[in-house]
Amino acid sequence: MIEGQTRSLDRFQTPFGKDVEIIEVLAENDVQLLRVRIKEGSRFTVLELDPVTAQHWGSLMASWASGCMGEADLGDDGE
């Protein structure tokens, strides 16, 4: 995990009980990262994203969520 100054931006629980924390990291040489920390029971998953990757991931997630709003259940086959 990259070390540096950190600032928690948000913390929330998913509908299935996972704890998610979004942390801003300012590392050496003014490198900015977004750390996504997911707690599943006693296990942690940590992703560190550069701004380009965070933008790509965020746009994809927002687009997907917008398409899901108000839609009927997709069913088992995804159609």
Backbone torsions as a table, in degrees:
resi	resn	phi	psi	omega
1	MET	NA	137.5	-179.1
2	ILE	-75.8	134.7	-179.8
3	GLU	-91.8	154.3	177.4
4	GLY	162.6	-173.6	176.3
5	GLN	-73.5	137.4	-177.8
6	THR	-125.0	153.5	176.0
7	ARG	-146.1	121.7	178.8
8	SER	-71.2	127.1	179.7
9	LEU	-96.5	-33.3	179.8
10	ASP	-167.0	156.2	176.4
11	ARG	-145.9	132.3	-177.8
12	PHE	-155.7	166.6	176.5
13	GLN	-108.3	142.6	174.6
14	THR	-82.4	164.6	179.6
15	PRO	-59.4	-20.5	-177.8
16	PHE	-104.1	19.5	170.6
17	GLY	86.3	11.3	176.3
18	LYS	-87.3	138.9	176.1
19	ASP	-92.1	129.6	-179.8
20	VAL	-120.5	132.9	173.9
21	GLU	-127.1	134.2	177.3
22	ILE	-108.4	123.4	-173.3
23	ILE	-127.4	132.9	173.1
24	GLU	-87.3	133.5	-179.8
25	VAL	-121.7	127.6	172.6
26	LEU	-110.2	105.5	-176.5
27	ALA	-94.7	-173.9	179.0
28	GLU	-56.3	153.1	177.4
29	ASN	58.9	31.3	178.0
30	ASP	57.7	30.9	175.9
31	VAL	-77.8	123.5	179.3
32	GLN	-103.3	133.0	178.5
33	LEU	-133.4	158.8	172.6
34	LEU	-113.9	119.9	180.0
35	ARG	-99.4	126.8	175.9
36	VAL	-109.1	118.2	-176.2
37	ARG	-116.8	117.9	-177.4
38	ILE	-115.2	124.0	178.9
39	LYS	-105.4	122.5	178.1
40	GLU	-120.8	95.8	-174.4
41	GLY	65.5	-119.1	178.4
42	SER	-98.2	1.5	-177.2
43	ARG	-100.2	142.4	178.2
44	PHE	-118.8	140.0	169.6
45	THR	-117.6	128.5	-177.9
46	VAL	-125.2	125.5	174.8
47	LEU	-116.6	136.5	174.6
48	GLU	-116.6	120.4	-173.2
49	LEU	-115.4	136.8	172.3
50	ASP	-77.8	165.1	-177.3
51	PRO	-57.1	-38.7	-179.6
52	VAL	-64.9	-45.3	179.6
53	THR	-66.7	-41.6	178.5
54	ALA	-61.9	-41.0	178.3
55	GLN	-62.5	-45.6	180.0
56	HIS	-62.0	-49.6	-178.6
57	TRP	-63.5	-45.1	179.9
58	GLY	-62.7	-42.3	178.6
59	SER	-63.6	-42.9	179.0
60	LEU	-63.1	-45.0	-179.9
61	MET	-64.7	-42.3	179.5
62	ALA	-64.8	-40.7	178.5
63	SER	-64.0	-44.8	178.9
64	TRP	-61.9	-46.6	-178.3
65	ALA	-63.4	-39.4	178.0
66	SER	-61.9	-38.5	179.3
67	GLY	-71.3	-23.0	-178.8
68	CYS	-85.5	-21.2	-175.6
69	MET	-61.8	117.9	175.5
70	GLY	82.7	-3.2	179.5
71	GLU	-77.5	152.4	175.8
72	ALA	-72.4	165.8	177.4
73	ASP	-56.8	134.6	-177.8
74	LEU	-73.8	-21.0	-178.3
75	GLY	82.7	-178.2	-175.5
76	ASP	-70.8	-29.5	-174.9
77	ASP	-93.7	-0.1	176.8
78	GLY	77.7	9.5	179.3
79	GLU	-111.1	NA	NA
